[in-house]
Amino acid sequence: MVAPFALMDKKFHTPAGGLLEELVDEVLRLRGRVISSTREMNEERGLSSNSQGLILSAVVRAVEPPTVAKIARSLGLARQSVQRTANELAADGLVRFDDNPHHKRAKQLVATSAGLAAHARHADSRGEWTDKIGAVIGVVELEQAVSTLRRVRRYLEHPESFEAQEAKTPGARRRGAR
C-alpha cells in the first residue's frame, strides 16, 4: 500500500516536513482504531459513547479539576461538544460541577465516586489490552514515539519557545543534539 502522502508532490516538503505529514496521517488513523477498539470497553464501563469515556478519563486523570473549556482545548474538541458530554455524565451521576475558585462562571468537573468506579471498572481488561500492544511494540520504540509526539504537541502549543531555542542553537535538533 502506498502512503497517502507519497502520492502528493513532495517538492514543497523538506524531508522532515514530509515525514511530519506522514506522522500526522498515522496519528489520525491511530485515533480511529483506538476509538473502535475501546468502544466495547467503554460500554462495559456503563458509558454510552467513546466521548463519555474520553471526558471521564480527562476528569479522573487531571491534576486539578478541569473546566469544560480546558478539556476541550487539551483534546482539540469543540467546547460545546465537551459541555454536552459533561452534562450527560453529570446526569448519570458520574461527574459533578463544582465552583471554580479561579473563575466565577466556569465550573470545575469533579468525578463522583460512581464516576471513579466506572473509570476503574474493567481496569484489568484495559491493562491487558495496553500490555499486549506494548509488548509487541517495545519500550524503546514507545518511549521514542511518546517523546516525539509530545514534542510536536508542545511546538504546536508554544511555537515561539521552540523558535527562540532554535535561534540560540540553529540546527541543533537536525544534527542530532538533544
C-alpha positions as CSV (number, residue, x, y, z in Angstrom):
1,M,0.0,0.0,0.0
2,V,1.3,3.4,-0.9
3,A,1.2,6.0,1.9
4,P,-1.4,8.8,1.1
5,F,1.3,11.5,1.2
6,A,3.6,9.6,-1.1
7,L,1.2,10.5,-3.9
8,M,1.5,14.2,-3.2
9,D,4.0,16.4,-4.9
10,K,6.9,16.4,-2.5
11,K,8.7,19.4,-4.0
12,F,7.0,21.6,-1.3
13,H,8.3,19.5,1.6
14,T,11.6,19.2,3.3
15,P,12.4,15.6,4.3
16,A,11.3,16.4,7.8
17,G,8.1,18.2,6.6
18,G,7.1,15.2,4.5
19,L,7.7,12.8,7.5
20,L,5.7,15.1,9.7
21,E,2.8,14.8,7.3
22,E,3.0,11.1,7.4
23,L,3.2,11.1,11.2
24,V,0.0,13.3,11.4
25,D,-1.7,10.9,9.0
26,E,-0.7,7.9,11.2
27,V,-1.9,9.7,14.3
28,L,-5.3,10.4,12.8
29,R,-5.6,6.8,11.6
30,L,-4.5,5.5,15.0
31,R,-7.1,7.7,16.7
32,G,-9.8,6.0,14.6
33,R,-8.5,2.5,15.5
34,V,-8.3,3.3,19.2
35,I,-11.9,4.6,19.2
36,S,-13.1,1.4,17.5
37,S,-11.0,-0.8,19.9
38,T,-12.1,1.0,23.1
39,R,-15.8,1.2,22.2
40,E,-16.6,-2.2,23.9
41,M,-14.5,-1.3,27.0
42,N,-16.5,1.9,27.4
43,E,-19.8,0.1,27.1
44,E,-18.6,-2.4,29.8
45,R,-17.9,0.6,32.0
46,G,-21.5,1.7,31.6
47,L,-20.8,4.6,29.3
48,S,-22.9,5.2,26.2
49,S,-20.2,6.7,24.0
50,N,-16.5,7.0,23.4
51,S,-16.8,10.7,24.1
52,Q,-18.1,9.9,27.6
53,G,-15.1,7.6,28.2
54,L,-12.7,10.3,26.9
55,I,-14.2,13.1,29.0
56,L,-14.5,11.0,32.2
57,S,-10.8,9.9,31.8
58,A,-9.8,13.6,31.3
59,V,-11.6,14.5,34.6
60,V,-10.2,11.5,36.5
61,R,-6.6,11.9,35.3
62,A,-6.4,15.7,35.7
63,V,-4.0,17.0,38.3
64,E,-6.6,19.6,39.4
65,P,-10.3,19.6,38.5
66,P,-10.6,20.8,34.9
67,T,-13.2,23.1,33.3
68,V,-15.1,22.1,30.2
69,A,-13.0,24.7,28.2
70,K,-9.7,23.3,29.5
71,I,-10.7,19.7,28.5
72,A,-11.9,21.0,25.1
73,R,-8.6,22.8,24.5
74,S,-6.4,19.9,25.6
75,L,-8.3,17.4,23.4
76,G,-8.8,19.7,20.4
77,L,-12.6,19.4,20.7
78,A,-15.4,21.9,20.4
79,R,-16.3,23.3,23.9
80,Q,-20.0,22.8,23.1
81,S,-19.5,19.0,22.5
82,V,-17.5,18.6,25.7
83,Q,-20.2,20.5,27.6
84,R,-22.9,18.2,26.2
85,T,-20.9,15.1,27.2
86,A,-20.1,16.6,30.6
87,N,-23.9,17.3,31.1
88,E,-24.6,13.7,30.2
89,L,-22.0,12.4,32.7
90,A,-23.4,14.7,35.4
91,A,-27.0,13.5,34.6
92,D,-25.7,9.9,35.0
93,G,-24.1,10.8,38.4
94,L,-20.5,10.2,37.1
95,V,-19.3,13.8,37.5
96,R,-20.4,16.9,39.2
97,F,-19.9,20.6,38.6
98,D,-18.1,22.4,41.4
99,D,-17.5,26.1,41.9
100,N,-14.2,27.2,40.5
101,P,-12.0,29.4,42.8
102,H,-10.3,30.9,39.7
103,H,-13.4,31.8,37.7
104,K,-17.0,32.8,38.6
105,R,-18.8,31.1,35.8
106,A,-16.6,28.3,34.5
107,K,-17.3,25.4,36.8
108,Q,-14.8,22.6,37.5
109,L,-15.6,19.0,36.7
110,V,-15.0,16.5,39.5
111,A,-15.6,12.8,39.3
112,T,-18.1,11.3,41.7
113,S,-17.5,8.0,43.5
114,A,-19.7,6.4,40.8
115,G,-17.5,8.1,38.1
116,L,-14.3,6.9,39.7
117,A,-15.8,3.3,39.9
118,A,-16.9,3.5,36.3
119,H,-13.4,4.6,35.3
120,A,-11.8,1.8,37.3
121,R,-14.2,-0.9,36.1
122,H,-12.6,-3.4,33.9
123,A,-9.1,-1.9,34.5
124,D,-7.7,-5.4,34.1
125,S,-9.0,-5.7,30.5
126,R,-7.7,-2.2,29.6
127,G,-4.4,-3.2,31.2
128,E,-4.3,-6.5,29.2
129,W,-5.0,-4.5,26.0
130,T,-2.2,-2.0,26.6
131,D,0.2,-4.6,27.9
132,K,-0.3,-6.8,24.8
133,I,0.2,-3.9,22.4
134,G,3.2,-2.6,24.4
135,A,4.9,-6.0,24.4
136,V,4.6,-6.1,20.6
137,I,5.9,-2.6,20.0
138,G,8.5,-2.5,22.8
139,V,9.5,0.0,25.5
140,V,12.2,1.8,23.5
141,E,10.1,2.5,20.4
142,L,7.1,3.6,22.6
143,E,9.3,5.9,24.6
144,Q,10.6,7.5,21.4
145,A,7.1,7.8,20.0
146,V,5.7,9.4,23.1
147,S,8.7,11.8,23.2
148,T,8.3,12.7,19.6
149,L,4.5,13.2,19.7
150,R,4.9,15.3,23.0
151,R,7.5,17.5,21.3
152,V,5.2,18.1,18.3
153,R,2.3,18.9,20.5
154,R,4.4,21.3,22.6
155,Y,5.6,23.0,19.5
156,L,2.0,23.5,18.3
157,E,1.1,24.9,21.7
158,H,4.0,27.3,22.0
159,P,6.0,27.7,18.7
160,E,7.6,30.8,19.9
161,S,9.6,29.0,22.6
162,F,10.9,26.5,20.1
163,E,11.8,29.2,17.6
164,A,13.7,31.1,20.4
165,Q,15.6,27.9,21.2
166,E,16.4,27.3,17.6
167,A,17.7,30.8,17.3
168,K,20.1,30.1,20.1
169,T,21.3,26.8,18.7
170,P,20.5,26.7,15.0
171,G,20.1,23.2,13.6
172,A,20.9,21.5,16.9
173,R,18.0,19.1,16.6
174,R,18.7,18.4,13.0
175,R,22.3,17.4,13.8
176,G,21.1,15.0,16.4
177,A,21.8,17.1,19.6
178,R,19.3,16.7,22.4
